[in-house]
Amino acid sequence: MLETDGQLRTGRDVVIAAMLGAEEFGFATAPLVTLGCTMMRVCHLDTCPVGVATQNPELRKNFTGEPEYVVNFMCFVAQETRELMAKLGFRTVEEMVGHTERLVRRRGGHPGSNGHDGYMGLQGELTVWKAQSVDLSALLARPQVPETVGGYHQKVQEHGVDQTLDHQVLIPLCEPALARGERVHAELPISNANRSVGTTLGHELTKRYGAAGLPEDTISLDLKGSAGQSFGAFVPSGITLTLEGDACDYVGKGLSGGKLIIYPPADAKFRPEENIIIGNVALYGATSGEAYVRGMAGERFCVRNSGAGAVVEAVGDHGCEYMTGGRVVILGPTGRNFAAGMSGGIAYVLDEAGDFDRRCNQDMVFLERMNEAEAEQVQAMIQKHAYYTNSDHARRVLAHWDDLAPKFVKVMPKDYKRMLEALTWIEQAGLSGERAEMAAFEANKSDVSRVSGN
Amino acid sequence: MGKPTGFIEFSRELPPDRFEEERTLDYLEFHLTLSEEKLQNQAARCMSCGLPFCHTGVLINGMASGCPLNNLIPEWNNLVYNGLWDEALRRLLKTNNFPEFTARVCPAPCEGSCTLAMREEPVTIKQIEYAIIERGFAEGWIQPEPPELRTGKRVAVVGSGPSGLAAADELNKAGHWVTVFERADRIGGLLMYGIPNMKLDKRIVERRADLMTAEGVTFVTGTEVGKDLPASQLLTDFDAVVLCGGATRPRDIRVEGRELAGIHFAVDFLSSDTRSMLDDDIRDVGWVSARHKDVIVIGGGDTGTDCVATSLRHGCNSLVQFEILPELPPRRLPTNPWPEWPRILKLDYGQEEALSTFGKDPRVYCVQTKRFVGDNHGHVQEVHTVRVEVTKDERGGLKFTDIPGSEQRWTAQLVLLAMGFVGPEDAILGQLGVERDARSNVKAEYGKFATSVPGVFSAGDMRRGQSLVVWAIREGRDAARAVDRYLMGAAASL
């Protein structure tokens, strides 16, 4: 099923798209306009005067849109589509899909051929001579296929969702936890054909228990083998996944409160802290939860992390890219361009070689040292890491803590630091919670020294 | 853009006008100004919209939406906000030849279609335009700039109203020798003799005429083409002719008693009043006084308002203004959505003054005049009216039905007919033989402006029918462009 979009506004656009092969049609700007958008181009400034692109309650007062307007608009589009289809002789959309031979190409004229210097003649023909040199044949080509090949969507695609490990094994296994919050523990094999392990299980949990989830470790699954993509993606509080083996990209993507523990097999002959055991973009957009990785991660570790805590023993390039929240401890070397675009959260990097400042992108961050309170927190995280993953490297760090603690570099984003400081004095002034956060936000958002701009 | 949050921080603010009690004692302009800082705050309200509706200049539902001149409003708003007044002036003059006129008399369709006008108050565009141009004159930034090269082509412009002046200004800039013929004794057309002084001080008009003269435009006043000068002579003496004589035939009301004395067309009343004021109070033959009289103004538009204001200044005894249509609503109706011109009730300067003097708005609505009744000396003393119900007929036109039992009698010794203009006069058009359209205007396509006679063009009310000053300027500019092409072909510079 081919979906298309891009300034679709009328039934004619739909018909042309269908004839070019589309069967799903995406509308964005046009329905927004029916709700009042006047294409002011200030969406990014939070001053939308018609209350569309804003959460500011003052501006939202100006919003005059109604869902019925969008419904009305879509009805008009559908009506025009039907009218055009009738003219073309198509009874159903399926009859239309892919029939490029019904599209007539406009011809361009010669320079000055009809006295106009514009682009459109009186009959709507294109008069620009350049149009002649545009070759549309590749766009309009229809492959010659035998009768057995339908030209349009006829069968529902089998994604195999009900064949996943989650559906087949994990959800039934965890039924006591899902239904009654009872503790469930199991040991299972895993292969890299099992993708998004834990995600659907997590969905079932969240459906029942909402954002609060279940108590830590209610569901605890020990998996052995090579995990497929998106291991532990979006897993909520109450689920702990332990993996003995290795994993592909997207480990812990969107982690939402769950706990992930990953370490290499007990009989592995390599040094984990120097070898990659999970792929790229781990913890992509994680919002909360914990991850402990005994080994090296690939590139973009914790990219877009906005609240999860993680301990890992080394990372590749672009670590903590665009991070906006959370706490990350890295017990070894990083690749280059660490902290690119990092505007929030804090990373603690053990810099034994002393060259971290050259690997770090310092556009948006300060490089500092931990204070005592922080050192204690980081130590606690490393202790947990050692406990969960049995990491020799972590034990060594803890054994030499007094020597190694000063070698940790604290990567502190400039904007984040300013926000935390604002929060401190606002809370001292008596505000708390969300009101304090909003006040700190308001105080800072127009500050010209904001690195991320206004 | 000036300030993204400007429209959130600042409300619309206009300078107050002079007090009605004070200003009705003289003919001086009633506008005042804001301080520069306040003006910059007002300019900050402009959001520099990605789709600026303020300068679209199209007709929606027959009404102008957005500036007909396509003034680059967000740009000069931004420049004013940043204190770059001379840049703002240059930006303004790119599109508008006479900002000093529009800033005083234009109804401001730009403000009607301002995006802010959707839910809040529009940007004070007209006030900012006024500030820019007057600052420009005050600082001496506006100096005569005669063109460096002359083409040797000669163009005659008939009529020195806004369209004629705009055409002349543009054609002169292009290097042609322009002669403007005006039958009145002063330049300006309705700018001079139609609009009273308090709305548009005549020194402003003269200032512009002097500037154009210094730039090389020749003005010939007191000469009516078609009477003092045969129209055919223009065709022989000039390479092109632009007819900008306006739509000067007023709409009349043919009822019993029309021939009584004391019933005048508004334009005659106003023009002779202005002329008398300018000629050091020497009352000419046509001058009519409203002093101590009961005045009835028939017509609720801008000209009617001007009659109201002028009558007040004469010291009339009482004042009523008849409007045949129903009172406009206080806010937009759903049938009149943004960005259309807002058809809402406005209290214009004259009505404010009448309110202050007599304690009520002078307008009465849905009134149709049935007859005039005179005294024994052939002078009007009563107006008999009936109330009408206004409905739409099958073709969408308006239908007026008398409401039985609603007859009224009004005392009046002076009746001013301000019911609009129906079209141009015939003399010169007949002599030239230009084709007319169904509404009796000169037939020439908007954008091309060429009449049925080669080399003869027409612009403004003469072609368009009665309209706004801003449209007249637009037509004058575009007609000049057409004339320039006609004269110079590929070498046209406009």
Interface residues (C-beta under 8 A of the other chain):
Chain A: T38 M39 M40 R41 V42 L45 T47 P49 V50 E58 L59 K61 N62 T64
Chain B: P4 T5 F7 I8 M47 C49 G50 L51 F53 T115 L116 M118 R119 E120
